[in-house]
Amino acid sequence: MEIDGSTTIVGVIGYPIAHSLSPRMHNAAIQTWGINWCYLPFQVTPESLEKAIEGMRGFGIRGLNVTVPHKQAVMRFLDWVSPEASAIGAVNTILNEEGRLSGYNTDVEGILAALRFGAGLENLPEKVVVVGAGGAARGIVYALTTVTDVKHITILNRTIWKAERLAAEMEKMAKEKTEIAGKELDGETVRDELREAGPGGCETAHGAGLVINATPVGMYPDVDCSPIEDPSAFHPRLVVYDTIYNPEETRLMRLARSRGARSLNGLNMLVYQGAKSLEIWTGRKAPVDVMREAVMS
Ligand code: ATR
């Protein structure tokens, strides 16, 4: 990669940013294409966010990914926000077109592509359980409401009122096409929600076919934790998707596998949301396999 006077700059802002895998992933795609672009990490404190966004206009930076803790706060500095991003209340991708900044949320596409292509779930189950009610859960629940296969979502959270509030808000947004309940994350509720599918393999009105962890529980360095501790909650017809990718196999994934459930980590979600961002900036179809390879090596 040679940087010269006509190199186009893209990058990511966050705080902290040192451990981000995005530069490696995006620069691998850029190299494959052989275009004169470069993707850089920028550490931006909350106090300097506004100046950083002005700097994006000033420097003519073509695109930025936005990560923790700026996804919500950045929205007020943009000229336009996509309906999806405004429904979720978070932007993770900014496109700069001659100083006009547009905000998008590619996490929606990220989770859906990870489930469809990464996990091979062409049809999503009728019932999905999402663990967590923070920013990550919000994007995932929103994404699930856009899929007609999914009829019921249960949000399980340590703090029940947050689960109830998110469920009510998202159900309203989905114009009640999807039934969404908010419940407490406790052993009995988990077992009840994940109850084994009915005879003949079909799901019962109750049993979830997919559970998605949208909490940071189990993430490095707290690798001995899991949001669901009881292995008997899992069964072989269940798919467990953990949005965590460090470690590669979380305790949640191990527990689920020990009961015959299929489990996947969040690496594909990272890759597909990144691929979508790159497509927004370049207008080209991103090389997903190259990007995946780059973050796995
Ligand atoms: P993010 O934007 O990454 O989702 P967040 O908004 O801080 O981060 O949300 C973190 C989520 O993980 C919340 O649902 C949180 O539960 P609470 O609402 O009860 O705080 C959940 N979480 C974090 N640590 C947890 C723990 N040790 N056990 C269970 N849930 C936890």
Boltz pocket constraint, residues with backbone or C-beta under 6 A from the ligand:
constraints:
  - pocket:
      binder: B
      contacts: [[A, 131], [A, 132], [A, 133], [A, 134], [A, 135], [A, 136], [A, 137], [A, 157], [A, 158], [A, 159], [A, 162], [A, 214], [A, 215], [A, 216], [A, 217], [A, 227]]
      max_distance: 6.0
